[in-house]
């Protein structure tokens, strides 16, 4: 992050991974994830639909990057092709820079030339970065100018074969209390070679073994090696000592862990 002093003002340049509609003239209107079932030697084709809501033409820079994230909330965009399961080197872009006419849509094409390697298996991914050029938005708060620039990270995912040997690891767990509400927090890593979308849930039992509640948590996509923070909250659970069976589900695959819990 670079801080630049400009006559009593600090200009803070913030890049945002856009996953929702932001205050920008350039929008991606056909989704931020492209998933392909691939075979060795195959050529895949895809397209990005851009929309310019401004009356003026908009220049857009387009380039490749790798993509990785952690349960801590940190996200990395390493050099394209640097990660072990990157497919960035397979992807060919239509052009490094385009101009989208004012009040118009434009289709941008890309392709992926899959290597003729029969050993390819599981999930490989990268992102296509779409970044408007010279499209800054300035907001001033208490003498500080915050300059933001929106970019979109469009995930390109290639899967080979059928999912096999899915596995997860629990990197950490904790019980938190916020405004009287208790929650089970779990940091989960995908240790297999296929992407997955695990969902956390919990069954709660009293000391007699009776079920007193079933609670649903969040879910998210995890690529091989990445990790996420999962939370399940125990709403309307009376004070007492309980046993918790935490379940991590991804389709027909289920992993479980048991914990003791005290609600005060």
C-alpha positions in Angstrom: 0.0 0.0 0.0 1.6 3.3 -1.1 1.0 6.6 0.7 1.6 9.8 -1.3 1.8 13.2 0.3 0.0 15.8 -1.8 -0.3 19.3 -0.2 -1.7 18.4 3.2 -3.7 15.4 1.8 -3.0 11.7 1.8 -4.0 9.8 -1.2 -4.7 6.2 -0.4 -4.9 3.8 -3.3 -7.2 0.9 -2.6 -7.8 -2.0 -4.9 -11.0 -3.9 -4.3 -11.9 -7.4 -5.4 -15.3 -6.7 -6.7 -17.9 -9.4 -6.0 -20.9 -7.1 -5.9 -22.0 -4.0 -7.7 -19.8 -1.2 -6.8 -19.8 2.5 -7.7 -18.1 2.1 -11.0 -19.0 2.7 -14.6 -17.6 -0.6 -15.9 -19.5 -3.7 -14.7 -19.2 -7.4 -15.3 -22.6 -8.7 -16.1 -22.2 -12.4 -16.8 -20.7 -13.6 -13.5 -17.3 -13.6 -11.8 -16.6 -17.4 -12.1 -16.2 -19.5 -15.2 -16.0 -23.3 -14.5 -14.9 -25.8 -17.2 -14.8 -29.6 -17.2 -11.6 -30.1 -19.1 -9.6 -32.9 -20.8 -5.9 -33.0 -21.7 -5.3 -31.3 -25.1 -8.7 -29.6 -25.2 -9.2 -26.0 -26.2 -11.7 -24.2 -24.0 -13.5 -20.9 -24.9 -15.1 -18.3 -22.7 -16.3 -14.7 -22.7 -16.6 -11.8 -20.3 -19.5 -9.4 -20.8 -18.6 -5.8 -19.9 -21.1 -3.0 -19.5 -20.2 0.7 -19.6 -22.8 2.8 -17.8 -21.1 6.0 -18.6 -21.7 8.3 -21.6 -17.9 8.3 -22.2 -15.8 5.5 -23.7 -13.9 3.6 -21.0 -10.4 2.1 -21.3 -10.0 -1.3 -19.6 -6.8 -3.2 -18.8 -7.1 -7.0 -18.7 -4.4 -9.3 -17.4 -3.8 -12.7 -15.6 -3.0 -13.4 -12.0 -2.9 -16.3 -9.7 -5.3 -16.3 -6.7 -5.0 -17.7 -3.2 -6.8 -17.0 0.2 -6.6 -17.9 3.8 -9.0 -18.3 6.8 -7.4 -15.2 8.3 -9.2 -13.2 5.6 -6.0 -12.4 3.7 -6.0 -12.8 -0.1 -3.0 -13.0 -2.4 -2.6 -12.4 -6.1 0.8 -14.0 -7.0 2.4 -13.7 -10.4 0.4 -15.6 -13.0 1.6 -19.2 -13.3 3.5 -19.2 -10.0 1.2 -21.5 -8.0 1.4 -25.3 -8.3 -2.3 -25.6 -9.4 -2.4 -22.5 -11.6 -3.9 -22.7 -15.1 -2.8 -19.1 -16.0 -0.2 -20.3 -18.5 -2.9 -22.1 -20.5 -5.1 -19.0 -20.8 -4.9 -16.7 -23.9 -6.5 -13.3 -23.7 -8.1 -11.4 -26.6 -6.1 -8.2 -25.9 -4.3 -6.6 -23.0 -6.3 -3.4 -23.3 -9.8 -2.6 -24.7 -12.1 0.4 -25.0 -15.8 -0.1 -24.1 -18.0 2.6 -25.9 -20.2 4.7 -23.7 -23.6 3.3 -22.7 -22.7 0.0 -24.4 -21.9 -3.7 -23.8 -18.8 -5.4 -25.1 -17.9 -9.1 -25.2 -14.3 -10.0 -24.4 -13.1 -13.5 -25.4 -10.5 -15.7 -23.9 -9.5 -19.3 -24.4 -7.6 -22.0 -22.5 -5.3 -24.4 -24.3 -5.1 -27.4 -22.0 -1.7 -29.2 -22.1 -1.7 -32.8 -23.4 -0.8 -34.2 -20.1 -2.7 -37.3 -19.0 -1.5 -36.8 -15.4 -3.7 -33.7 -14.9 -6.3 -34.3 -12.2 -8.4 -32.2 -9.9 -8.8 -28.5 -9.9 -6.6 -25.8 -11.5 -7.5 -22.1 -11.4 -6.4 -18.5 -12.0 -8.1 -15.1 -12.3 -8.5 -12.7 -15.2 -8.2 -9.2 -13.8 -10.4 -6.5 -15.3 -9.2 -3.0 -14.3 -10.6 0.3 -15.6 -7.8 2.7 -16.5 -7.9 6.1 -15.0 -11.2 5.4 -13.3 -10.6 6.7 -9.8 -13.2 7.8 -7.3 -12.2 10.4 -4.7 -13.9 10.7 -1.3 -12.7 13.2 1.3 -13.2 12.6 5.0 -11.7 15.0 7.6 -9.1 16.3 5.3 -8.0 12.9 4.0 -8.7 12.0 0.4 -9.4 8.3 -0.2 -8.9 7.4 -3.8 -10.4 4.0 -4.8 -10.0 2.1 -8.0 -12.3 -0.9 -8.6 -11.0 -4.1 -10.3 -12.7 -7.4 -10.9 -11.0 -10.8 -10.4 -12.8 -13.2 -12.7 -12.1 -16.8 -11.6 -11.3 -19.3 -14.4 -11.6 -22.9 -13.0 -10.7 -26.1 -14.9 -11.6 -29.5 -13.4 -10.3 -32.8 -14.6 -12.0 -36.2 -14.1 -14.3 -36.9 -11.2 -13.8 -35.8 -7.6 -11.7 -38.3 -5.6 -10.3 -38.4 -2.1 -11.7 -35.1 -0.9 -10.2 -34.1 2.5 -10.2 -31.3 4.9 -8.2 -30.2 7.9 -9.5 -28.2 10.9 -6.8 -25.5 11.5 -8.4 -24.0 14.6 -11.7 -23.7 16.5 -13.0 -21.5 19.2 -16.2 -20.6 21.0 -17.1 -16.9 20.9 -19.8 -14.7 22.6 -21.1 -11.6 21.0 -24.0 -9.6 22.4 -25.1 -12.7 24.3 -25.0 -15.0 21.3 -22.6 -18.0 21.4 -21.0 -19.2 18.1 -18.6 -22.0 17.1 -15.8 -20.7 14.9 -13.8 -23.2 12.8 -11.0 -22.6 10.4 -11.1 -25.2 7.6 -8.6 -26.0 4.9 -9.2 -28.0 1.7 -6.4 -30.5 1.8 -7.5 -32.4 -1.3 -6.9 -31.7 -5.0 -10.5 -30.7 -6.0 -12.4 -27.5 -5.2 -15.2 -27.9 -2.8 -17.9 -25.9 -1.1 -18.1 -27.1 2.5 -20.9 -26.1 4.8 -20.7 -26.1 8.6 -23.6 -27.2 10.8 -23.8 -28.3 14.4 -26.0 -30.7 16.3 -26.3 -29.9 20.1 -27.0 -32.5 22.8 -27.7 -32.1 26.5 -26.1 -34.2 29.1 -28.8 -36.8 28.7 -27.9 -37.2 25.0 -31.1 -35.6 23.8 -30.9 -33.3 20.8 -31.7 -29.8 21.8 -31.0 -28.0 18.5 -29.8 -28.2 14.9 -27.9 -25.1 13.7 -26.7 -24.1 10.3 -23.5 -22.1 9.5 -22.0 -20.7 6.4 -20.5 -22.2 3.3 -17.9 -21.1 0.8 -15.8 -22.3 -2.1 -12.4 -23.6 -1.2 -9.7 -24.4 -3.8 -7.0 -27.0 -3.0 -4.8 -25.6 -0.2 -6.9 -22.6 0.5 -8.8 -22.2 3.8 -11.8 -20.3 5.1 -13.4 -19.1 8.4 -16.7 -20.8 9.2 -19.2 -19.9 11.9 -22.3 -21.5 13.3 -24.3 -19.5 15.9 -26.4 -21.1 18.6 -29.6 -19.1 18.7 -32.0 -19.4 21.7 -29.8 -22.0 23.5 -30.4 -22.0 27.3 -27.5 -21.9 29.7 -26.0 -25.3 30.5 -23.4 -27.9 29.5 -23.7 -29.4 26.1 -22.0 -31.7 23.6 -21.6 -30.4 20.1 -21.3 -32.5 17.0 -19.9 -30.2 14.3 -20.4 -31.4 10.7 -18.6 -30.3 7.6 -20.5 -31.3 4.5 -19.6 -31.1 0.8 -22.2 -33.0 -1.2 -22.1 -36.6 0.0 -18.8 -36.2 1.9 -19.2 -35.5 5.6 -16.6 -34.9 8.3 -17.4 -34.6 12.0 -15.8 -33.4 15.2 -17.2 -33.5 18.8 -16.7 -30.8 21.4 -17.9 -29.9 24.9 -19.6 -26.5 25.3 -20.7 -24.5 28.3 -23.3 -21.8 27.8 -23.5 -19.3 30.7 
